[in-house]
Amino acid sequence: MIPTHHYTLNAWPSVVKGMGARTNISENELDILSRYFQYNAKDIKE
């Protein structure tokens, strides 16, 4: 499992898209995951 802070805000969408291509996750679920990962990205300040 990749920690959410491993990638930057702008890197996560392409990472999620690549991961989604190997699963049966819906586009809506991929969008939710992408937003979650972006919200917790390493370049987001708390």
C-alpha positions in Angstrom: 0.0 0.0 0.0 1.3 3.4 -1.0 0.9 6.0 1.8 -1.1 9.1 0.8 1.8 11.4 1.5 4.1 9.5 -1.0 3.0 11.6 -4.0 2.2 15.3 -4.6 -1.2 16.8 -5.2 -0.8 16.9 -8.9 0.8 13.4 -9.2 -2.1 11.5 -7.6 -4.7 11.6 -10.5 -2.4 9.8 -12.9 -1.3 7.3 -10.3 -5.0 6.5 -9.4 -5.9 6.2 -13.1 -3.0 3.7 -13.6 -4.1 1.7 -10.6 -7.8 1.8 -11.7 -7.0 0.3 -15.1 -6.1 -2.9 -13.3 -9.3 -3.1 -11.2 -13.0 -3.1 -11.7 -13.5 0.1 -9.7 -16.0 2.5 -11.2 -15.0 6.0 -12.5 -16.9 7.6 -9.6 -15.0 5.5 -7.0 -11.7 6.4 -8.7 -12.7 10.0 -8.5 -13.4 9.7 -4.8 -10.1 7.9 -4.2 -8.2 10.5 -6.2 -9.7 13.3 -4.2 -8.9 11.6 -0.9 -5.3 11.0 -2.0 -4.9 14.6 -3.2 -6.3 15.9 0.1 -3.7 14.0 2.0 -0.8 14.5 -0.5 2.7 15.3 0.8 2.6 18.9 -0.4 -0.7 19.8 1.4 -0.2 21.6 4.6 -2.2 20.6 7.6 
